[in-house]
């Protein structure tokens, strides 16, 4: 059997610093230029995801505004029948 090594508090290695980009996006035009870096394979995924999120927001909003049986607040104490 091998002797177990005692657990001790050790200093962690310093994290490697991420090099800062020369032109980080500060303006809208620079942000639009960065969109060109998105791989073209991800564009259909983004469209499908956007449609799904939009449909979910529409469906939830419609349910909240049109369903009269939906309970949006607690019952009042006088309605409980105590």
PyMOL Python script that loads the backbone (N, CA, C, O; Angstrom):
from pymol import cmd

cmd.read_pdbstr("""\
ATOM      1  N   UNK A   1       0.839  -1.180   0.000  1.00  0.00           N
ATOM      2  CA  UNK A   1       0.000   0.000   0.000  1.00  0.00           C
ATOM      3  C   UNK A   1       0.882   1.241   0.000  1.00  0.00           C
ATOM      4  O   UNK A   1       1.970   1.264   0.577  1.00  0.00           O
ATOM      5  N   UNK A   2       0.376   2.263  -0.664  1.00  0.00           N
ATOM      6  CA  UNK A   2       1.099   3.529  -0.724  1.00  0.00           C
ATOM      7  C   UNK A   2       0.642   4.429   0.413  1.00  0.00           C
ATOM      8  O   UNK A   2      -0.547   4.473   0.729  1.00  0.00           O
ATOM      9  N   UNK A   3       1.555   5.131   1.019  1.00  0.00           N
ATOM     10  CA  UNK A   3       1.139   6.055   2.078  1.00  0.00           C
ATOM     11  C   UNK A   3       0.343   7.217   1.458  1.00  0.00           C
ATOM     12  O   UNK A   3       0.673   7.719   0.384  1.00  0.00           O
ATOM     13  N   UNK A   4      -0.673   7.606   2.144  1.00  0.00           N
ATOM     14  CA  UNK A   4      -1.493   8.715   1.633  1.00  0.00           C
ATOM     15  C   UNK A   4      -0.799  10.030   1.900  1.00  0.00           C
ATOM     16  O   UNK A   4      -0.134  10.212   2.920  1.00  0.00           O
ATOM     17  N   UNK A   5      -0.966  10.931   0.976  1.00  0.00           N
ATOM     18  CA  UNK A   5      -0.366  12.249   1.104  1.00  0.00           C
ATOM     19  C   UNK A   5      -1.294  13.111   1.958  1.00  0.00           C
ATOM     20  O   UNK A   5      -2.493  13.151   1.684  1.00  0.00           O
ATOM     21  N   UNK A   6      -0.798  13.787   2.961  1.00  0.00           N
ATOM     22  CA  UNK A   6      -1.687  14.617   3.785  1.00  0.00           C
ATOM     23  C   UNK A   6      -2.242  15.796   2.973  1.00  0.00           C
ATOM     24  O   UNK A   6      -1.546  16.402   2.157  1.00  0.00           O
ATOM     25  N   UNK A   7      -3.499  16.090   3.224  1.00  0.00           N
ATOM     26  CA  UNK A   7      -4.117  17.236   2.551  1.00  0.00           C
ATOM     27  C   UNK A   7      -3.592  18.520   3.174  1.00  0.00           C
ATOM     28  O   UNK A   7      -3.593  18.677   4.395  1.00  0.00           O
ATOM     29  N   UNK A   8      -3.156  19.410   2.348  1.00  0.00           N
ATOM     30  CA  UNK A   8      -2.611  20.666   2.845  1.00  0.00           C
ATOM     31  C   UNK A   8      -3.127  21.806   1.969  1.00  0.00           C
ATOM     32  O   UNK A   8      -3.459  21.612   0.799  1.00  0.00           O
ATOM     33  N   UNK A   9      -3.183  22.964   2.545  1.00  0.00           N
ATOM     34  CA  UNK A   9      -3.589  24.144   1.785  1.00  0.00           C
ATOM     35  C   UNK A   9      -2.410  24.585   0.936  1.00  0.00           C
ATOM     36  O   UNK A   9      -1.339  24.896   1.457  1.00  0.00           O
ATOM     37  N   UNK A  10      -2.612  24.611  -0.370  1.00  0.00           N
ATOM     38  CA  UNK A  10      -1.551  25.036  -1.273  1.00  0.00           C
ATOM     39  C   UNK A  10      -2.039  26.227  -2.073  1.00  0.00           C
ATOM     40  O   UNK A  10      -3.232  26.361  -2.344  1.00  0.00           O
ATOM     41  N   UNK A  11      -1.131  27.072  -2.442  1.00  0.00           N
ATOM     42  CA  UNK A  11      -1.480  28.217  -3.279  1.00  0.00           C
ATOM     43  C   UNK A  11      -1.809  27.715  -4.680  1.00  0.00           C
ATOM     44  O   UNK A  11      -1.132  26.836  -5.212  1.00  0.00           O
ATOM     45  N   UNK A  12      -2.843  28.277  -5.262  1.00  0.00           N
ATOM     46  CA  UNK A  12      -3.207  27.892  -6.619  1.00  0.00           C
ATOM     47  C   UNK A  12      -2.307  28.613  -7.603  1.00  0.00           C
ATOM     48  O   UNK A  12      -1.756  29.675  -7.312  1.00  0.00           O
ATOM     49  N   UNK A  13      -2.173  28.017  -8.762  1.00  0.00           N
ATOM     50  CA  UNK A  13      -1.384  28.667  -9.801  1.00  0.00           C
ATOM     51  C   UNK A  13      -2.125  29.898 -10.296  1.00  0.00           C
ATOM     52  O   UNK A  13      -3.351  29.874 -10.408  1.00  0.00           O
ATOM     53  N   UNK A  14      -1.413  30.963 -10.592  1.00  0.00           N
ATOM     54  CA  UNK A  14      -2.102  32.154 -11.095  1.00  0.00           C
ATOM     55  C   UNK A  14      -2.743  31.867 -12.443  1.00  0.00           C
ATOM     56  O   UNK A  14      -2.177  31.172 -13.286  1.00  0.00           O
ATOM     57  N   UNK A  15      -3.929  32.414 -12.624  1.00  0.00           N
ATOM     58  CA  UNK A  15      -4.643  32.232 -13.882  1.00  0.00           C
ATOM     59  C   UNK A  15      -3.891  32.956 -14.985  1.00  0.00           C
ATOM     60  O   UNK A  15      -3.321  34.027 -14.774  1.00  0.00           O
ATOM     61  N   UNK A  16      -3.902  32.355 -16.156  1.00  0.00           N
ATOM     62  CA  UNK A  16      -3.236  33.008 -17.285  1.00  0.00           C
ATOM     63  C   UNK A  16      -4.049  34.230 -17.700  1.00  0.00           C
ATOM     64  O   UNK A  16      -5.268  34.144 -17.854  1.00  0.00           O
ATOM     65  N   UNK A  17      -3.401  35.327 -17.874  1.00  0.00           N
ATOM     66  CA  UNK A  17      -4.082  36.547 -18.268  1.00  0.00           C
ATOM     67  C   UNK A  17      -4.520  36.435 -19.718  1.00  0.00           C
ATOM     68  O   UNK A  17      -3.753  36.014 -20.583  1.00  0.00           O
ATOM     69  N   UNK A  18      -5.763  36.818 -19.971  1.00  0.00           N
ATOM     70  CA  UNK A  18      -6.287  36.786 -21.322  1.00  0.00           C
ATOM     71  C   UNK A  18      -5.781  38.034 -22.039  1.00  0.00           C
ATOM     72  O   UNK A  18      -5.964  39.144 -21.540  1.00  0.00           O
ATOM     73  N   UNK A  19      -5.156  37.873 -23.187  1.00  0.00           N
ATOM     74  CA  UNK A  19      -4.666  39.063 -23.891  1.00  0.00           C
ATOM     75  C   UNK A  19      -5.834  39.938 -24.349  1.00  0.00           C
ATOM     76  O   UNK A  19      -6.849  39.446 -24.842  1.00  0.00           O
ATOM     77  N   UNK A  20      -5.663  41.219 -24.174  1.00  0.00           N
ATOM     78  CA  UNK A  20      -6.714  42.150 -24.542  1.00  0.00           C
ATOM     79  C   UNK A  20      -6.684  42.394 -26.043  1.00  0.00           C
ATOM     80  O   UNK A  20      -5.617  42.550 -26.637  1.00  0.00           O
ATOM     81  N   UNK A  21      -7.872  42.427 -26.654  1.00  0.00           N
ATOM     82  CA  UNK A  21      -7.936  42.665 -28.093  1.00  0.00           C
ATOM     83  C   UNK A  21      -7.592  44.117 -28.398  1.00  0.00           C
ATOM     84  O   UNK A  21      -7.832  45.015 -27.590  1.00  0.00           O
ATOM     85  N   UNK A  22      -7.026  44.324 -29.577  1.00  0.00           N
ATOM     86  CA  UNK A  22      -6.669  45.689 -29.955  1.00  0.00           C
ATOM     87  C   UNK A  22      -7.902  46.553 -30.133  1.00  0.00           C
ATOM     88  O   UNK A  22      -7.937  47.699 -29.685  1.00  0.00           O
ATOM     89  N   UNK A  23      -8.918  45.998 -30.790  1.00  0.00           N
ATOM     90  CA  UNK A  23     -10.131  46.766 -31.063  1.00  0.00           C
ATOM     91  C   UNK A  23     -11.320  46.111 -30.370  1.00  0.00           C
ATOM     92  O   UNK A  23     -12.119  45.444 -31.026  1.00  0.00           O
ATOM     93  N   UNK A  24     -11.450  46.285 -29.078  1.00  0.00           N
ATOM     94  CA  UNK A  24     -12.624  45.741 -28.410  1.00  0.00           C
ATOM     95  C   UNK A  24     -13.828  46.594 -28.803  1.00  0.00           C
ATOM     96  O   UNK A  24     -13.698  47.791 -29.056  1.00  0.00           O
ATOM     97  N   UNK A  25     -14.989  45.967 -28.851  1.00  0.00           N
ATOM     98  CA  UNK A  25     -16.173  46.629 -29.410  1.00  0.00           C
ATOM     99  C   UNK A  25     -16.661  47.739 -28.485  1.00  0.00           C
ATOM    100  O   UNK A  25     -17.146  47.476 -27.384  1.00  0.00           O
ATOM    101  N   UNK A  26     -16.529  48.967 -28.940  1.00  0.00           N
ATOM    102  CA  UNK A  26     -17.006  50.110 -28.175  1.00  0.00           C
ATOM    103  C   UNK A  26     -18.173  50.788 -28.876  1.00  0.00           C
ATOM    104  O   UNK A  26     -19.078  51.312 -28.227  1.00  0.00           O
ATOM    105  N   UNK A  27     -18.146  50.777 -30.184  1.00  0.00           N
ATOM    106  CA  UNK A  27     -19.214  51.440 -30.922  1.00  0.00           C
ATOM    107  C   UNK A  27     -20.067  50.400 -31.635  1.00  0.00           C
ATOM    108  O   UNK A  27     -19.686  49.234 -31.744  1.00  0.00           O
ATOM    109  N   UNK A  28     -21.217  50.834 -32.114  1.00  0.00           N
ATOM    110  CA  UNK A  28     -22.126  49.924 -32.796  1.00  0.00           C
ATOM    111  C   UNK A  28     -21.493  49.357 -34.054  1.00  0.00           C
ATOM    112  O   UNK A  28     -21.634  48.169 -34.343  1.00  0.00           O
ATOM    113  N   UNK A  29     -20.799  50.196 -34.798  1.00  0.00           N
ATOM    114  CA  UNK A  29     -20.185  49.696 -36.035  1.00  0.00           C
ATOM    115  C   UNK A  29     -19.116  48.646 -35.736  1.00  0.00           C
ATOM    116  O   UNK A  29     -18.957  47.689 -36.493  1.00  0.00           O
ATOM    117  N   UNK A  30     -18.390  48.820 -34.643  1.00  0.00           N
ATOM    118  CA  UNK A  30     -17.394  47.816 -34.272  1.00  0.00           C
ATOM    119  C   UNK A  30     -18.068  46.524 -33.823  1.00  0.00           C
ATOM    120  O   UNK A  30     -17.560  45.435 -34.088  1.00  0.00           O
ATOM    121  N   UNK A  31     -19.208  46.637 -33.144  1.00  0.00           N
ATOM    122  CA  UNK A  31     -19.931  45.440 -32.733  1.00  0.00           C
ATOM    123  C   UNK A  31     -20.482  44.705 -33.953  1.00  0.00           C
ATOM    124  O   UNK A  31     -20.475  43.474 -33.986  1.00  0.00           O
ATOM    125  N   UNK A  32     -20.956  45.438 -34.947  1.00  0.00           N
ATOM    126  CA  UNK A  32     -21.459  44.807 -36.166  1.00  0.00           C
ATOM    127  C   UNK A  32     -20.325  44.095 -36.895  1.00  0.00           C
ATOM    128  O   UNK A  32     -20.527  43.014 -37.447  1.00  0.00           O
ATOM    129  N   UNK A  33     -19.142  44.690 -36.902  1.00  0.00           N
ATOM    130  CA  UNK A  33     -17.996  44.037 -37.524  1.00  0.00           C
ATOM    131  C   UNK A  33     -17.651  42.729 -36.817  1.00  0.00           C
ATOM    132  O   UNK A  33     -17.197  41.777 -37.451  1.00  0.00           O
ATOM    133  N   UNK A  34     -17.866  42.686 -35.512  1.00  0.00           N
ATOM    134  CA  UNK A  34     -17.580  41.453 -34.782  1.00  0.00           C
ATOM    135  C   UNK A  34     -18.579  40.358 -35.106  1.00  0.00           C
ATOM    136  O   UNK A  34     -18.267  39.179 -34.933  1.00  0.00           O
ATOM    137  N   UNK A  35     -19.778  40.710 -35.573  1.00  0.00           N
ATOM    138  CA  UNK A  35     -20.757  39.705 -35.953  1.00  0.00           C
ATOM    139  C   UNK A  35     -20.275  38.874 -37.135  1.00  0.00           C
ATOM    140  O   UNK A  35     -20.725  37.744 -37.323  1.00  0.00           O
ATOM    141  N   UNK A  36     -19.370  39.422 -37.927  1.00  0.00           N
ATOM    142  CA  UNK A  36     -18.838  38.685 -39.070  1.00  0.00           C
ATOM    143  C   UNK A  36     -17.988  37.508 -38.626  1.00  0.00           C
ATOM    144  O   UNK A  36     -17.704  36.613 -39.422  1.00  0.00           O
ATOM    145  N   UNK A  37     -17.579  37.499 -37.363  1.00  0.00           N
ATOM    146  CA  UNK A  37     -16.760  36.399 -36.846  1.00  0.00           C
ATOM    147  C   UNK A  37     -17.608  35.180 -36.494  1.00  0.00           C
ATOM    148  O   UNK A  37     -17.058  34.110 -36.231  1.00  0.00           O
ATOM    149  N   UNK A  38     -18.939  35.316 -36.482  1.00  0.00           N
ATOM    150  CA  UNK A  38     -19.808  34.195 -36.154  1.00  0.00           C
ATOM    151  C   UNK A  38     -19.753  33.188 -37.301  1.00  0.00           C
ATOM    152  O   UNK A  38     -19.920  33.562 -38.462  1.00  0.00           O
ATOM    153  N   UNK A  39     -19.522  31.920 -36.985  1.00  0.00           N
ATOM    154  CA  UNK A  39     -19.480  30.918 -38.057  1.00  0.00           C
ATOM    155  C   UNK A  39     -20.841  30.815 -38.760  1.00  0.00           C
ATOM    156  O   UNK A  39     -21.878  30.865 -38.098  1.00  0.00           O
ATOM    157  N   UNK A  40     -20.848  30.674 -40.084  1.00  0.00           N
ATOM    158  CA  UNK A  40     -22.119  30.627 -40.809  1.00  0.00           C
ATOM    159  C   UNK A  40     -22.993  29.441 -40.424  1.00  0.00           C
ATOM    160  O   UNK A  40     -24.206  29.486 -40.632  1.00  0.00           O
ATOM    161  N   UNK A  41     -22.410  28.380 -39.867  1.00  0.00           N
ATOM    162  CA  UNK A  41     -23.213  27.224 -39.470  1.00  0.00           C
ATOM    163  C   UNK A  41     -24.131  27.546 -38.296  1.00  0.00           C
ATOM    164  O   UNK A  41     -25.129  26.856 -38.085  1.00  0.00           O
ATOM    165  N   UNK A  42     -23.804  28.589 -37.526  1.00  0.00           N
ATOM    166  CA  UNK A  42     -24.598  28.917 -36.341  1.00  0.00           C
ATOM    167  C   UNK A  42     -25.764  29.845 -36.655  1.00  0.00           C
ATOM    168  O   UNK A  42     -26.638  30.030 -35.808  1.00  0.00           O
ATOM    169  N   UNK A  43     -25.803  30.427 -37.834  1.00  0.00           N
ATOM    170  CA  UNK A  43     -26.878  31.370 -38.169  1.00  0.00           C
ATOM    171  C   UNK A  43     -28.247  30.683 -38.182  1.00  0.00           C
ATOM    172  O   UNK A  43     -29.179  31.237 -37.599  1.00  0.00           O
ATOM    173  N   UNK A  44     -28.433  29.500 -38.815  1.00  0.00           N
ATOM    174  CA  UNK A  44     -29.746  28.850 -38.742  1.00  0.00           C
ATOM    175  C   UNK A  44     -30.154  28.496 -37.316  1.00  0.00           C
ATOM    176  O   UNK A  44     -31.332  28.574 -36.968  1.00  0.00           O
ATOM    177  N   UNK A  45     -29.187  28.108 -36.495  1.00  0.00           N
ATOM    178  CA  UNK A  45     -29.490  27.811 -35.102  1.00  0.00           C
ATOM    179  C   UNK A  45     -29.993  29.063 -34.383  1.00  0.00           C
ATOM    180  O   UNK A  45     -30.938  28.996 -33.597  1.00  0.00           O
ATOM    181  N   UNK A  46     -29.363  30.195 -34.654  1.00  0.00           N
ATOM    182  CA  UNK A  46     -29.806  31.450 -34.048  1.00  0.00           C
ATOM    183  C   UNK A  46     -31.202  31.844 -34.488  1.00  0.00           C
ATOM    184  O   UNK A  46     -31.994  32.341 -33.688  1.00  0.00           O
ATOM    185  N   UNK A  47     -31.508  31.622 -35.778  1.00  0.00           N
ATOM    186  CA  UNK A  47     -32.849  31.949 -36.282  1.00  0.00           C
ATOM    187  C   UNK A  47     -33.890  31.072 -35.606  1.00  0.00           C
ATOM    188  O   UNK A  47     -34.921  31.569 -35.153  1.00  0.00           O
ATOM    189  N   UNK A  48     -33.630  29.769 -35.533  1.00  0.00           N
ATOM    190  CA  UNK A  48     -34.585  28.850 -34.902  1.00  0.00           C
ATOM    191  C   UNK A  48     -34.762  29.195 -33.430  1.00  0.00           C
ATOM    192  O   UNK A  48     -35.882  29.192 -32.919  1.00  0.00           O
ATOM    193  N   UNK A  49     -33.666  29.490 -32.752  1.00  0.00           N
ATOM    194  CA  UNK A  49     -33.742  29.854 -31.343  1.00  0.00           C
ATOM    195  C   UNK A  49     -34.521  31.159 -31.151  1.00  0.00           C
ATOM    196  O   UNK A  49     -35.307  31.281 -30.211  1.00  0.00           O
ATOM    197  N   UNK A  50     -34.304  32.125 -32.034  1.00  0.00           N
ATOM    198  CA  UNK A  50     -35.044  33.386 -31.949  1.00  0.00           C
ATOM    199  C   UNK A  50     -36.538  33.193 -32.156  1.00  0.00           C
ATOM    200  O   UNK A  50     -37.350  33.787 -31.448  1.00  0.00           O
ATOM    201  N   UNK A  51     -36.903  32.354 -33.137  1.00  0.00           N
ATOM    202  CA  UNK A  51     -38.325  32.074 -33.379  1.00  0.00           C
ATOM    203  C   UNK A  51     -38.931  31.365 -32.173  1.00  0.00           C
ATOM    204  O   UNK A  51     -40.054  31.678 -31.778  1.00  0.00           O
ATOM    205  N   UNK A  52     -38.205  30.415 -31.583  1.00  0.00           N
ATOM    206  CA  UNK A  52     -38.732  29.682 -30.425  1.00  0.00           C
ATOM    207  C   UNK A  52     -38.930  30.611 -29.222  1.00  0.00           C
ATOM    208  O   UNK A  52     -39.946  30.525 -28.533  1.00  0.00           O
ATOM    209  N   UNK A  53     -37.970  31.490 -28.971  1.00  0.00           N
ATOM    210  CA  UNK A  53     -38.101  32.424 -27.847  1.00  0.00           C
ATOM    211  C   UNK A  53     -39.250  33.399 -28.109  1.00  0.00           C
ATOM    212  O   UNK A  53     -40.022  33.709 -27.203  1.00  0.00           O
ATOM    213  N   UNK A  54     -39.360  33.878 -29.343  1.00  0.00           N
ATOM    214  CA  UNK A  54     -40.468  34.771 -29.684  1.00  0.00           C
ATOM    215  C   UNK A  54     -41.821  34.094 -29.518  1.00  0.00           C
ATOM    216  O   UNK A  54     -42.757  34.703 -29.001  1.00  0.00           O
ATOM    217  N   UNK A  55     -41.934  32.839 -29.952  1.00  0.00           N
ATOM    218  CA  UNK A  55     -43.194  32.110 -29.808  1.00  0.00           C
ATOM    219  C   UNK A  55     -43.527  31.880 -28.335  1.00  0.00           C
ATOM    220  O   UNK A  55     -44.692  31.955 -27.943  1.00  0.00           O
ATOM    221  N   UNK A  56     -42.518  31.602 -27.525  1.00  0.00           N
ATOM    222  CA  UNK A  56     -42.753  31.391 -26.096  1.00  0.00           C
ATOM    223  C   UNK A  56     -43.239  32.671 -25.425  1.00  0.00           C
ATOM    224  O   UNK A  56     -44.150  32.629 -24.598  1.00  0.00           O
ATOM    225  N   UNK A  57     -42.644  33.798 -25.770  1.00  0.00           N
ATOM    226  CA  UNK A  57     -43.070  35.077 -25.189  1.00  0.00           C
ATOM    227  C   UNK A  57     -44.488  35.407 -25.630  1.00  0.00           C
ATOM    228  O   UNK A  57     -45.310  35.835 -24.819  1.00  0.00           O
ATOM    229  N   UNK A  58     -44.777  35.212 -26.909  1.00  0.00           N
ATOM    230  CA  UNK A  58     -46.127  35.477 -27.426  1.00  0.00           C
ATOM    231  C   UNK A  58     -47.154  34.579 -26.738  1.00  0.00           C
ATOM    232  O   UNK A  58     -48.208  35.047 -26.308  1.00  0.00           O
ATOM    233  N   UNK A  59     -46.841  33.294 -26.638  1.00  0.00           N
ATOM    234  CA  UNK A  59     -47.776  32.345 -26.049  1.00  0.00           C
ATOM    235  C   UNK A  59     -48.031  32.663 -24.573  1.00  0.00           C
ATOM    236  O   UNK A  59     -49.175  32.645 -24.120  1.00  0.00           O
ATOM    237  N   UNK A  60     -46.968  32.950 -23.832  1.00  0.00           N
ATOM    238  CA  UNK A  60     -47.131  33.278 -22.413  1.00  0.00           C
ATOM    239  C   UNK A  60     -47.907  34.575 -22.228  1.00  0.00           C
ATOM    240  O   UNK A  60     -48.788  34.661 -21.372  1.00  0.00           O
ATOM    241  N   UNK A  61     -47.582  35.577 -23.024  1.00  0.00           N
ATOM    242  CA  UNK A  61     -48.299  36.855 -22.920  1.00  0.00           C
ATOM    243  C   UNK A  61     -49.762  36.716 -23.260  1.00  0.00           C
ATOM    244  O   UNK A  61     -50.621  37.288 -22.589  1.00  0.00           O
ATOM    245  N   UNK A  62     -50.049  35.959 -24.300  1.00  0.00           N
ATOM    246  CA  UNK A  62     -51.447  35.762 -24.687  1.00  0.00           C
ATOM    247  C   UNK A  62     -52.213  35.025 -23.592  1.00  0.00           C
ATOM    248  O   UNK A  62     -53.359  35.365 -23.299  1.00  0.00           O
ATOM    249  N   UNK A  63     -51.588  34.022 -22.990  1.00  0.00           N
ATOM    250  CA  UNK A  63     -52.231  33.271 -21.904  1.00  0.00           C
ATOM    251  C   UNK A  63     -52.529  34.187 -20.721  1.00  0.00           C
ATOM    252  O   UNK A  63     -53.609  34.115 -20.134  1.00  0.00           O
ATOM    253  N   UNK A  64     -51.578  35.045 -20.373  1.00  0.00           N
ATOM    254  CA  UNK A  64     -51.789  35.931 -19.230  1.00  0.00           C
ATOM    255  C   UNK A  64     -52.896  36.938 -19.471  1.00  0.00           C
ATOM    256  O   UNK A  64     -53.635  37.276 -18.546  1.00  0.00           O
ATOM    257  N   UNK A  65     -53.024  37.427 -20.709  1.00  0.00           N
ATOM    258  CA  UNK A  65     -53.988  38.483 -20.976  1.00  0.00           C
ATOM    259  C   UNK A  65     -55.367  37.977 -21.367  1.00  0.00           C
ATOM    260  O   UNK A  65     -56.342  38.717 -21.228  1.00  0.00           O
ATOM    261  N   UNK A  66     -55.489  36.745 -21.851  1.00  0.00           N
ATOM    262  CA  UNK A  66     -56.799  36.299 -22.340  1.00  0.00           C
ATOM    263  C   UNK A  66     -57.487  35.281 -21.442  1.00  0.00           C
ATOM    264  O   UNK A  66     -58.709  35.150 -21.512  1.00  0.00           O
ATOM    265  N   UNK A  67     -56.753  34.552 -20.598  1.00  0.00           N
ATOM    266  CA  UNK A  67     -57.362  33.514 -19.773  1.00  0.00           C
ATOM    267  C   UNK A  67     -57.976  34.139 -18.531  1.00  0.00           C
ATOM    268  O   UNK A  67     -57.264  34.619 -17.648  1.00  0.00           O
ATOM    269  N   UNK A  68     -59.308  34.130 -18.470  1.00  0.00           N
ATOM    270  CA  UNK A  68     -60.009  34.748 -17.338  1.00  0.00           C
ATOM    271  C   UNK A  68     -60.015  33.837 -16.113  1.00  0.00           C
ATOM    272  O   UNK A  68     -60.268  34.305 -15.003  1.00  0.00           O
ATOM    273  N   UNK A  69     -59.740  32.545 -16.293  1.00  0.00           N
ATOM    274  CA  UNK A  69     -59.750  31.627 -15.152  1.00  0.00           C
ATOM    275  C   UNK A  69     -58.390  31.550 -14.477  1.00  0.00           C
ATOM    276  O   UNK A  69     -58.254  30.891 -13.446  1.00  0.00           O
ATOM    277  N   UNK A  70     -57.386  32.205 -15.031  1.00  0.00           N
ATOM    278  CA  UNK A  70     -56.049  32.177 -14.464  1.00  0.00           C
ATOM    279  C   UNK A  70     -56.023  33.015 -13.198  1.00  0.00           C
ATOM    280  O   UNK A  70     -56.473  34.160 -13.195  1.00  0.00           O
ATOM    281  N   UNK A  71     -55.498  32.445 -12.127  1.00  0.00           N
ATOM    282  CA  UNK A  71     -55.456  33.141 -10.850  1.00  0.00           C
ATOM    283  C   UNK A  71     -54.148  33.906 -10.756  1.00  0.00           C
ATOM    284  O   UNK A  71     -53.083  33.291 -10.687  1.00  0.00           O
ATOM    285  N   UNK A  72     -54.202  35.227 -10.752  1.00  0.00           N
ATOM    286  CA  UNK A  72     -53.002  36.057 -10.753  1.00  0.00           C
ATOM    287  C   UNK A  72     -52.664  36.637  -9.383  1.00  0.00           C
ATOM    288  O   UNK A  72     -51.606  37.244  -9.216  1.00  0.00           O
ATOM    289  N   UNK A  73     -53.545  36.459  -8.405  1.00  0.00           N
ATOM    290  CA  UNK A  73     -53.264  36.968  -7.064  1.00  0.00           C
ATOM    291  C   UNK A  73     -53.874  36.023  -6.040  1.00  0.00           C
ATOM    292  O   UNK A  73     -54.665  35.145  -6.383  1.00  0.00           O
ATOM    293  N   UNK A  74     -53.503  36.212  -4.794  1.00  0.00           N
ATOM    294  CA  UNK A  74     -54.039  35.382  -3.718  1.00  0.00           C
ATOM    295  C   UNK A  74     -55.505  35.702  -3.476  1.00  0.00           C
ATOM    296  O   UNK A  74     -55.993  36.782  -3.809  1.00  0.00           O
ATOM    297  N   UNK A  75     -56.189  34.732  -2.887  1.00  0.00           N
ATOM    298  CA  UNK A  75     -57.576  34.991  -2.504  1.00  0.00           C
ATOM    299  C   UNK A  75     -57.603  35.978  -1.346  1.00  0.00           C
ATOM    300  O   UNK A  75     -56.713  35.976  -0.495  1.00  0.00           O
ATOM    301  N   UNK A  76     -58.614  36.806  -1.321  1.00  0.00           N
ATOM    302  CA  UNK A  76     -58.783  37.735  -0.211  1.00  0.00           C
ATOM    303  C   UNK A  76     -59.254  36.953   1.014  1.00  0.00           C
ATOM    304  O   UNK A  76     -59.914  35.925   0.861  1.00  0.00           O
ATOM    305  N   UNK A  77     -58.933  37.414   2.225  1.00  0.00           N
ATOM    306  CA  UNK A  77     -59.336  36.670   3.430  1.00  0.00           C
ATOM    307  C   UNK A  77     -60.845  36.472   3.511  1.00  0.00           C
ATOM    308  O   UNK A  77     -61.292  35.433   3.998  1.00  0.00           O
ATOM    309  N   UNK A  78     -61.646  37.430   3.050  1.00  0.00           N
ATOM    310  CA  UNK A  78     -63.100  37.273   3.152  1.00  0.00           C
ATOM    311  C   UNK A  78     -63.632  36.244   2.153  1.00  0.00           C
ATOM    312  O   UNK A  78     -64.746  35.748   2.320  1.00  0.00           O
ATOM    313  N   UNK A  79     -62.853  35.916   1.119  1.00  0.00           N
ATOM    314  CA  UNK A  79     -63.276  34.910   0.136  1.00  0.00           C
ATOM    315  C   UNK A  79     -62.990  33.488   0.583  1.00  0.00           C
ATOM    316  O   UNK A  79     -63.519  32.540   0.002  1.00  0.00           O
ATOM    317  N   UNK A  80     -62.163  33.326   1.603  1.00  0.00           N
ATOM    318  CA  UNK A  80     -61.770  31.978   2.028  1.00  0.00           C
ATOM    319  C   UNK A  80     -62.862  31.243   2.781  1.00  0.00           C
ATOM    320  O   UNK A  80     -62.878  30.012   2.780  1.00  0.00           O
ATOM    321  N   UNK A  81     -63.760  31.944   3.413  1.00  0.00           N
ATOM    322  CA  UNK A  81     -64.880  31.318   4.118  1.00  0.00           C
ATOM    323  C   UNK A  81     -64.563  30.865   5.502  1.00  0.00           C
ATOM    324  O   UNK A  81     -65.183  29.921   5.992  1.00  0.00           O
ATOM    325  N   UNK A  82     -63.607  31.509   6.171  1.00  0.00           N
ATOM    326  CA  UNK A  82     -63.290  31.136   7.554  1.00  0.00           C
ATOM    327  C   UNK A  82     -64.270  31.715   8.506  1.00  0.00           C
ATOM    328  O   UNK A  82     -64.157  31.503   9.714  1.00  0.00           O
TER     329      UNK A  82
END
""", "prot")
cmd.dss("prot")
cmd.show_as("cartoon", "prot")
cmd.util.cbc("prot")
cmd.orient("prot")
